[in-house]
Amino acid sequence: CEALATGHYARRVDGPAGAELHRAADPARDQSYFLAATTREQLAFARFPLGDYPDKASVRAVAARLGLPVAEKPDSQDICFVPAGRYDSLVGRLRPEAVAPGEVVHADGRVLGTHAGIARYTVGQGRGLGEASWDGDERLYVAGVDAGRRRVVLAPRGALESHQATVAEVNWLIDPPAAPRPCTVKLRAREVPRAAQVAWDREAGVARVWLESPGIVAPGQACVMYEGDRVLGGGFLRGAGVVDTAPAAA
């Protein structure tokens, strides 16, 4: 094969140093966040023919013109290997203890209610918490998951936010910046990119990210770094840092 074409909504741009990964023309469909682990070698081989279309209607029009039976197929956000779209059911078959009931507790130790399995919760989650969503007038979010005791720990949003993050398993699509480099980052798939600076700690093998505005740093979530529409690289959040001020950019 000379190339691999996929249906992801992203753009591959030939730059002066080789293939670059860019956001899709349709921001509502953009999947560059999920493709940030694509290596330079893989990106050189990949093609994203849907990335330049302005909207899904344009894609459907091409499919209809070509007589493809999926031209009017309803949109889906299901995981491809989970036919019913319920990932927790799949996890339950593989790890029954992950869908066993347990306590929902406040970070201060108070028991707020019960849950139907830790597999259904992730750090930063604010929905699906039922009556435990509020502590009086204060909105609560998942601050941690204690798998050993099957506990979901909640706290106010401010307790989860940080100005600094450590990113491991980084896939760089540029030469790693040794000095702080201005960029924008996404800490979750659906959030708006926020201004930041990033530097590569070669000795530790991690990227250090300083956020201009605090964000929820959820270990295990992807952190993707952008310059405009271009993806600079991405990795996985290891946890919040302890420094809340960014160094001066080089």
C-alpha positions as CSV (number, residue, x, y, z in Angstrom):
1,C,0.0,0.0,0.0
2,E,1.2,3.5,-0.7
3,A,-1.1,5.1,1.9
4,L,-3.8,4.4,4.5
5,A,-7.0,6.5,4.2
6,T,-9.3,6.8,7.3
7,G,-12.7,8.5,8.0
8,H,-11.3,10.6,10.8
9,Y,-12.1,14.3,10.8
10,A,-8.6,15.8,10.7
11,R,-6.2,17.2,8.2
12,R,-2.8,16.1,7.1
13,V,-0.7,19.0,5.8
14,D,2.7,18.7,4.1
15,G,4.9,21.1,5.9
16,P,8.6,22.1,5.4
17,A,9.7,19.4,7.9
18,G,7.2,16.7,6.7
19,A,3.6,15.7,7.4
20,E,1.7,17.8,10.0
21,L,-1.5,17.0,11.8
22,H,-4.1,19.8,11.8
23,R,-7.6,20.2,13.0
24,A,-10.5,19.4,10.6
25,A,-12.2,22.2,8.7
26,D,-15.4,21.3,10.6
27,P,-14.7,22.2,14.3
28,A,-17.8,20.3,15.4
29,R,-16.4,17.0,13.9
30,D,-12.7,17.6,14.6
31,Q,-10.9,14.4,15.9
32,S,-7.4,15.7,16.1
33,Y,-7.4,15.3,19.9
34,F,-7.9,11.5,19.5
35,L,-5.2,11.2,16.8
36,A,-2.4,13.0,18.8
37,A,-0.7,9.7,19.5
38,T,-0.2,9.2,15.7
39,T,3.6,9.1,15.1
40,R,5.4,11.1,12.4
41,E,6.0,7.9,10.4
42,Q,2.3,6.9,10.6
43,L,1.2,10.4,9.7
44,A,3.3,10.4,6.6
45,F,1.5,7.3,5.5
46,A,-2.0,8.4,6.5
47,R,-4.7,10.3,4.6
48,F,-7.8,12.0,6.0
49,P,-10.1,12.7,3.0
50,L,-13.0,14.0,5.2
51,G,-10.9,16.6,6.9
52,D,-11.3,19.4,4.4
53,Y,-15.1,19.2,4.2
54,P,-16.8,22.2,5.9
55,D,-19.7,20.1,7.4
56,K,-21.2,16.6,7.5
57,A,-23.9,17.6,5.0
58,S,-21.2,18.0,2.4
59,V,-19.8,14.5,3.2
60,R,-23.3,13.1,2.9
61,A,-23.8,14.8,-0.5
62,V,-20.7,13.1,-1.9
63,A,-21.8,9.7,-0.5
64,A,-25.2,10.2,-2.2
65,R,-23.6,11.2,-5.5
66,L,-21.5,8.0,-5.4
67,G,-24.5,5.9,-4.5
68,L,-23.1,4.7,-1.2
69,P,-25.8,3.0,1.0
70,V,-24.5,4.8,4.1
71,A,-25.3,8.3,2.8
72,E,-28.2,8.7,5.1
73,K,-27.0,6.6,7.9
74,P,-27.7,8.3,11.3
75,D,-24.8,9.7,13.2
76,S,-23.4,7.6,16.0
77,Q,-20.9,8.2,18.8
78,D,-20.8,4.5,19.8
79,I,-17.5,2.7,20.4
80,C,-17.0,0.6,17.3
81,F,-16.3,-2.7,19.2
82,V,-19.2,-2.1,21.7
83,P,-22.3,-2.7,19.5
84,A,-24.9,-1.5,22.1
85,G,-22.9,1.6,22.9
86,R,-22.6,0.7,26.6
87,Y,-18.9,0.6,27.5
88,D,-19.7,-0.1,31.1
89,S,-21.4,-3.4,30.1
90,L,-18.3,-4.5,28.3
91,V,-16.1,-3.5,31.3
92,G,-18.5,-5.4,33.6
93,R,-18.0,-8.6,31.7
94,L,-14.3,-8.3,31.8
95,R,-14.0,-6.9,35.4
96,P,-17.2,-7.5,37.3
97,E,-15.8,-5.7,40.4
98,A,-15.7,-2.5,38.4
99,V,-19.5,-2.3,38.2
100,A,-20.1,-3.4,41.8
101,P,-21.9,-0.8,44.0
102,G,-20.1,1.3,46.5
103,E,-20.1,4.6,48.3
104,V,-20.0,8.2,47.0
105,V,-18.1,10.3,49.5
106,H,-17.2,13.9,49.9
107,A,-13.5,14.7,50.0
108,D,-14.0,15.6,53.7
109,G,-15.1,12.0,54.4
110,R,-18.9,12.5,54.4
111,V,-20.9,9.7,52.7
112,L,-23.2,11.4,50.1
113,G,-24.8,8.3,48.5
114,T,-24.1,5.2,46.6
115,H,-23.0,4.4,43.0
116,A,-23.5,1.5,40.6
117,G,-19.8,0.9,39.8
118,I,-16.6,2.8,39.6
119,A,-16.3,2.1,35.9
120,R,-19.0,4.7,35.2
121,Y,-17.0,7.6,36.7
122,T,-13.9,9.6,35.7
123,V,-12.1,12.5,37.4
124,G,-13.7,15.8,36.5
125,Q,-17.1,14.3,35.7
126,G,-20.0,16.4,36.8
127,R,-22.9,14.5,35.4
128,G,-24.5,11.3,36.4
129,L,-23.9,11.8,40.1
130,G,-27.6,12.0,41.1
131,E,-28.4,13.6,44.4
132,A,-24.7,13.7,45.2
133,S,-24.2,16.4,42.5
134,W,-24.7,19.1,45.1
135,D,-23.5,19.8,48.6
136,G,-26.0,22.5,49.6
137,D,-25.6,25.2,46.9
138,E,-22.1,23.9,45.9
139,R,-21.8,21.8,42.7
140,L,-19.6,18.7,43.1
141,Y,-17.4,16.8,40.7
142,V,-15.5,13.5,40.7
143,A,-12.2,14.2,42.4
144,G,-10.9,10.7,42.6
145,V,-11.8,7.0,42.3
146,D,-10.7,4.7,45.1
147,A,-10.9,1.3,43.4
148,G,-9.7,-0.6,46.4
149,R,-12.6,0.5,48.5
150,R,-15.0,1.0,45.5
151,R,-15.4,4.6,46.4
152,V,-16.1,7.6,44.2
153,V,-14.8,10.8,45.8
154,L,-16.4,14.2,45.1
155,A,-15.2,17.7,45.7
156,P,-16.0,21.3,44.5
157,R,-14.5,22.2,41.1
158,G,-11.9,24.5,42.6
159,A,-10.3,21.6,44.5
160,L,-9.7,19.8,41.2
161,E,-8.3,22.7,39.2
162,S,-4.6,23.4,38.8
163,H,-2.3,25.7,36.8
164,Q,0.2,23.0,36.1
165,A,0.2,19.5,34.7
166,T,2.7,16.7,34.0
167,V,2.2,14.8,30.7
168,A,3.8,11.4,30.2
169,E,4.1,9.1,27.1
170,V,4.3,12.1,24.9
171,N,4.2,11.7,21.1
172,W,5.9,14.8,19.7
173,L,5.0,15.9,16.1
174,I,7.7,18.7,16.4
175,D,11.1,18.7,17.9
176,P,10.5,18.7,21.7
177,P,10.8,22.3,23.1
178,A,13.5,22.4,25.8
179,A,12.4,26.0,26.7
180,P,8.8,27.0,27.5
181,R,6.9,27.3,24.3
182,P,3.5,29.2,24.0
183,C,0.7,27.0,22.8
184,T,-2.9,26.0,23.5
185,V,-3.9,22.7,25.2
186,K,-7.0,20.5,25.5
187,L,-7.2,18.5,28.7
188,R,-10.5,16.9,27.6
189,A,-11.9,16.1,24.2
190,R,-14.8,18.5,24.2
191,E,-13.3,21.5,26.0
192,V,-12.1,24.7,24.3
193,P,-8.3,24.9,24.0
194,R,-6.8,27.1,26.7
195,A,-3.6,29.2,26.5
196,A,-0.6,27.5,28.0
197,Q,3.2,27.0,27.8
198,V,4.9,23.6,27.4
199,A,8.4,22.5,27.9
200,W,10.1,19.0,27.5
201,D,11.8,17.7,30.6
202,R,14.2,15.3,28.8
203,E,15.7,13.9,32.0
204,A,12.3,12.9,33.4
205,G,10.8,12.0,30.1
206,V,7.7,14.1,30.6
207,A,6.3,17.4,29.3
208,R,5.6,20.2,31.8
209,V,2.5,22.3,31.1
210,W,1.6,25.6,32.7
211,L,-1.9,26.8,32.1
212,E,-2.9,30.5,32.0
213,S,-6.3,29.6,33.4
214,P,-6.7,26.6,35.8
215,G,-8.1,23.4,34.4
216,I,-9.1,20.0,35.7
217,V,-6.1,17.8,35.5
218,A,-7.5,14.2,35.4
219,P,-4.8,11.5,35.4
220,G,-5.2,9.2,32.4
221,Q,-6.9,11.8,30.2
222,A,-5.1,12.9,27.1
223,C,-3.4,16.4,27.0
224,V,-3.0,17.6,23.4
225,M,-0.9,20.7,22.5
226,Y,-1.7,22.9,19.6
227,E,-0.3,25.9,17.7
228,G,-3.2,27.4,15.9
229,D,-4.8,24.4,14.1
230,R,-1.6,22.3,14.2
231,V,-1.1,19.5,16.7
232,L,2.3,19.9,18.3
233,G,2.0,16.6,20.3
234,G,0.1,14.8,22.9
235,G,0.4,12.5,25.9
236,F,-1.4,11.4,29.0
237,L,-1.9,13.4,32.2
238,R,0.0,12.0,35.1
239,G,-1.4,14.5,37.6
240,A,-1.5,18.1,38.8
241,G,1.7,19.9,39.6
242,V,2.5,22.1,42.6
243,V,3.8,25.2,40.8
244,D,1.1,27.6,39.8
245,T,3.0,30.2,37.9
246,A,4.4,29.8,34.4
247,P,8.1,30.7,33.6
248,A,8.8,33.3,31.0
249,A,8.8,32.1,27.4
250,A,12.1,31.8,25.7
